[in-house]
Amino acid sequence: MKNRQHCFVLATIALLTLILCPGMLYASSKDTLRYSWSANVGPLNPHAYSPNQMFAQSMVYEPLVRYGENGEVQPWLAESWEISPDGKVYTFHLRKGVKFSDGTPFDAKAVKMNFDAVLKNSKRHDWLEFIAQIKSTKIIDSHTFQLNLKHSYYPTLQELCLIRPMRFLSPSGFPENGDTSKTIKAPIGTGPWKLVEIRRGEYDLFEANDLYWGTKPLFKRLIVKVIPDSDGRAVAFDTGEIDLIYGSGGHGSGQIGLDTFKRYAAMKNLKTAISHPFATRTLAINSKRFPTNDLAVRKAILHGVNKAAIVKHIFLDVEPQADTLFSPNTPYCDLGLAPFKYDQAKATALLDAAGWKWDENHEYRTKDGRELDLFLCFVGNDTLQKSVAEVIQGDLKRLGVKVKLVGEEKDSFLTRQKSGEFGMIFGDTWGAPYDPHSFCSSMRKPAHADYQAQLGLPMKGEIDRKIGEALVSVDENKRKELYRYILTTLHEQAVYMPLSYMTNIYVHRPELKGVEFSNTKYEFPFENMYKD
């Protein structure tokens, strides 16, 4: 009798454990891939931004066309397309037999419904010139969709590759009023995965989409555990709680610290890799706010920071040094621009010539009774940014420049980017398929730090005008010259301090197979992975 009671108690405890901690169900299953992220993936509204996580949006929702190898645009939900001679009309022939994960057919009506929803909320997407260029949309037949533009816009196909806002929600996932700007009923897409469960602060559970039109995932389930910090993620990997570390490296906002990655890379029983460069880690320098409204100060800052030491000692050579806003292998960006080399003597000469005096009576340089000081802003819990900021602070102090460090929560940091309340501030480029066109386009709007950083330039209006011309130009040679002016001017005006070219990393055990990098920074090909 006692044995029966004992067994009953154990069974009850086990059942309660599974009810209270359902993630335990998938602890060692070959059918389940265990990954982690710093927060829940969000409601996964395809037409919205934070808190929706891009890697998860790309798992559930798909584009008309996809960004492929070497920047080639590939057919996806659209099998083919034609572009009118004037570049204003795009006619897409949709893939037949595709269904949303709820069984609803994917057709031209669903495509138009999604375009209409995004256009209703166009102000939210004004950073993306493509949205502003849409004149009208039209259903030609059940599987033919026409997009009419106001002007020729050469990045149209590239921006249709983006993870947001132009991917497709099932009509059954729309709210009753059709307005997705605030909420959706459910995250239902055509992608290889479907989101089936959200446990706030614990995990998100995805299952393979049995109705997927393409190659189906090899795992039945993907559990994304919420692990807020990189150190906790490393512990979870060491203890076998997760199978995979994948994404950007770097303390704070990265998947794991770069020192931890280097430790894993030295272990023979693990598989590790570093991707090709995806984007640029940079700081914007405010050309309107004292004292960086002085070009000599901005140039002195660029010559005064030892980026090679930052790359070696903080990025641990996982990210190569960057000397231009975009890497030379980015379209239109191989311009042969001369880097601002580390040269403290040159930086000193620039400041002296500009009248910034420094004597034994002052700890920092002064001019007209004002001290040479500025605010350098970073995300407070991002220890990688903090470490870089501290090195910059030390390097510039040797020049007589006072740098005050301001670490804030992410929301406050983003608000500061938009308001211009900074001297220098972190702000990465976006990588393929955004660079350079989408990133340059956004410079004309106060949505990111770039607009505010450039606002003090006497040629700001001309830069914006030439960006607009480049985006609608049908002449390739003219477009090249426009980008040459834009990027050369920003470089010579010392508005940016490029630090390194950002990469993704992965770490896993040998029994996990099929792990590879995608063609963009934000898409993680979980569907190709499997366990022996």
GIHUFEN-V39829 format. One record per backbone hydrogen bond with DSSP energy under -0.5 kcal/mol. NH is the residue of the N-H (numbers start at 1). CO is the residue of the C=O. E is the energy in kcal/mol with one decimal. If there is no record, write none. Layout:
# GIHUFEN-V39829
nh,co,e
NH,CO,E
NH,CO,E
This chain:
# GIHUFEN-V39829
nh,co,e
5,1,-2.6
6,2,-2.9
7,3,-2.8
8,4,-2.6
9,5,-2.6
10,6,-2.3
11,7,-2.6
12,8,-2.4
13,9,-2.4
14,10,-2.5
15,11,-2.5
16,12,-2.7
17,13,-2.4
18,14,-2.0
19,15,-2.2
20,16,-3.0
21,17,-2.7
24,21,-2.5
25,22,-1.7
26,23,-1.4
27,24,-1.8
32,29,-1.1
33,221,-2.2
35,33,-0.6
35,223,-2.8
37,225,-2.4
46,44,-0.6
48,45,-1.5
52,49,-2.3
53,41,-2.3
57,53,-2.2
58,54,-2.3
59,55,-0.6
59,56,-0.6
60,56,-1.3
61,57,-2.7
66,74,-2.6
68,66,-0.6
68,72,-3.3
71,68,-1.3
72,69,-1.9
74,66,-3.5
74,72,-0.5
76,64,-1.5
76,78,-1.3
77,63,-1.6
78,64,-2.5
79,77,-0.6
79,93,-2.3
80,93,-1.2
82,91,-1.9
84,89,-2.5
87,84,-2.3
90,147,-2.8
91,82,-2.6
92,90,-0.6
92,145,-3.3
93,80,-2.7
94,92,-0.7
94,143,-2.4
95,77,-3.2
98,95,-0.6
100,104,-3.3
101,189,-2.5
103,100,-2.6
106,98,-2.6
107,105,-0.6
108,142,-2.8
111,107,-2.0
112,108,-2.6
113,109,-2.2
114,110,-1.8
115,111,-2.3
116,112,-2.9
117,113,-1.7
118,114,-2.0
119,115,-2.5
120,116,-1.8
121,117,-0.7
121,118,-0.8
122,119,-1.4
124,121,-1.4
125,121,-0.6
125,122,-1.1
126,123,-1.3
128,125,-2.2
129,127,-0.7
131,128,-1.1
132,128,-1.0
133,129,-1.4
134,130,-0.5
134,131,-1.1
135,148,-3.0
136,148,-1.8
138,146,-2.4
140,138,-0.7
140,144,-2.3
141,144,-1.3
144,141,-1.6
145,92,-2.4
146,138,-3.2
147,90,-3.1
148,136,-2.8
148,146,-0.5
149,88,-3.3
149,147,-0.5
150,133,-2.9
153,87,-0.8
154,471,-1.3
156,153,-1.7
159,155,-2.8
160,156,-1.5
161,157,-0.7
161,158,-0.8
162,159,-0.6
167,165,-0.9
168,62,-1.0
169,167,-0.6
170,188,-2.6
173,170,-2.4
174,171,-1.1
178,175,-1.8
180,178,-0.8
182,179,-0.5
183,179,-0.6
185,173,-3.1
186,173,-0.7
188,186,-1.5
189,187,-0.6
191,60,-2.5
193,59,-1.7
194,207,-2.3
195,187,-0.5
196,194,-0.6
196,205,-2.7
197,205,-1.4
199,203,-3.0
200,198,-0.6
202,199,-2.7
203,199,-1.6
204,224,-1.9
205,197,-2.8
206,204,-0.5
206,222,-2.9
207,194,-2.5
208,220,-2.5
209,192,-2.6
210,208,-0.9
212,209,-1.8
218,527,-1.1
220,31,-1.6
221,31,-2.2
222,206,-2.4
223,33,-2.4
224,204,-3.1
224,222,-0.6
225,35,-2.8
225,223,-0.8
226,202,-2.9
227,37,-2.9
227,225,-0.8
233,229,-1.6
234,230,-2.0
235,231,-2.0
236,232,-2.2
237,233,-2.0
238,234,-2.6
239,235,-2.2
240,237,-1.2
241,236,-2.4
242,236,-1.2
243,34,-2.6
244,34,-1.2
245,507,-2.2
247,505,-2.2
249,503,-0.7
250,256,-3.1
253,251,-1.3
254,250,-1.1
255,248,-3.5
261,257,-2.2
262,258,-2.3
263,259,-1.8
264,260,-2.5
265,261,-2.7
266,262,-1.1
267,264,-1.8
268,266,-0.5
270,267,-1.3
271,508,-3.3
272,270,-0.5
273,506,-1.4
275,504,-2.9
278,502,-3.6
279,502,-0.9
281,500,-3.5
282,280,-0.6
283,497,-1.2
284,425,-2.9
285,495,-3.1
286,423,-2.8
287,285,-0.5
287,453,-2.2
292,289,-0.8
293,289,-0.6
294,291,-1.6
295,293,-0.6
297,294,-0.6
298,294,-1.9
299,295,-2.7
300,296,-2.3
301,297,-2.3
302,298,-1.8
303,299,-2.2
304,300,-1.6
305,301,-0.7
307,305,-1.5
310,306,-1.4
311,307,-2.8
312,308,-2.0
313,309,-2.9
314,310,-2.3
315,310,-2.1
317,311,-2.6
318,315,-2.6
322,499,-1.9
330,327,-2.2
333,330,-2.1
335,333,-1.6
341,339,-1.3
343,303,-2.7
347,343,-2.2
348,344,-2.5
349,345,-2.2
350,346,-2.2
351,347,-1.9
352,348,-2.6
353,349,-2.6
354,350,-1.4
355,352,-1.6
356,351,-2.5
357,355,-1.0
357,366,-2.5
362,359,-1.9
365,400,-2.7
366,357,-2.4
367,370,-2.0
370,367,-1.9
372,365,-2.7
373,371,-1.7
374,402,-2.2
376,404,-2.8
377,375,-0.6
377,424,-2.8
378,406,-2.4
380,378,-0.5
380,408,-3.4
382,379,-1.9
383,381,-1.1
384,251,-0.7
386,382,-2.2
387,383,-2.3
388,384,-2.3
389,385,-2.8
390,386,-2.2
391,387,-1.8
392,388,-2.5
393,389,-2.5
394,390,-2.1
395,391,-2.8
396,392,-2.6
397,393,-1.6
398,394,-1.2
399,396,-1.1
400,397,-1.5
401,396,-2.6
402,372,-3.0
402,400,-0.5
403,401,-0.6
404,374,-3.0
404,402,-0.6
405,403,-0.5
406,376,-2.6
407,405,-0.5
408,378,-2.0
408,406,-0.5
413,409,-2.5
414,410,-2.6
415,411,-2.0
416,412,-2.1
417,413,-1.9
418,414,-1.7
419,415,-2.1
420,416,-1.8
421,416,-0.9
422,420,-2.1
423,375,-1.8
423,424,-0.5
424,375,-2.5
425,284,-1.9
426,377,-1.4
427,282,-2.3
429,280,-2.3
432,278,-0.7
434,431,-2.0
435,431,-1.4
438,434,-2.2
439,434,-1.2
440,436,-2.9
441,437,-2.7
442,438,-2.1
443,439,-0.7
443,440,-1.0
444,441,-1.5
445,442,-1.8
447,442,-0.5
447,445,-1.9
448,445,-0.8
452,448,-0.7
453,449,-2.7
454,450,-1.9
455,451,-0.8
455,452,-0.6
457,454,-2.2
460,457,-1.7
463,459,-2.5
464,460,-2.4
465,461,-2.2
466,462,-2.4
467,463,-2.1
468,464,-2.3
469,465,-2.1
470,466,-2.4
471,467,-2.0
472,468,-1.0
473,469,-1.0
476,474,-0.7
479,475,-2.4
480,476,-2.1
481,477,-1.9
482,478,-2.3
483,479,-2.4
484,480,-2.1
485,481,-2.1
486,482,-2.5
487,483,-2.8
488,484,-2.1
489,485,-2.5
490,486,-2.1
491,487,-1.9
492,488,-2.9
493,489,-2.1
494,491,-1.5
495,490,-1.6
497,283,-2.8
498,496,-0.6
499,281,-3.3
500,281,-1.3
501,320,-2.6
502,279,-2.3
502,500,-0.6
505,247,-3.4
506,273,-1.6
507,245,-2.3
508,271,-2.0
509,243,-0.6
510,269,-0.6
512,509,-1.9
513,511,-0.6
513,530,-3.8
521,432,-0.6
523,520,-0.6
524,522,-0.6
525,523,-0.6
526,524,-2.3
528,525,-1.3
529,526,-1.9
530,513,-1.7
532,511,-2.3
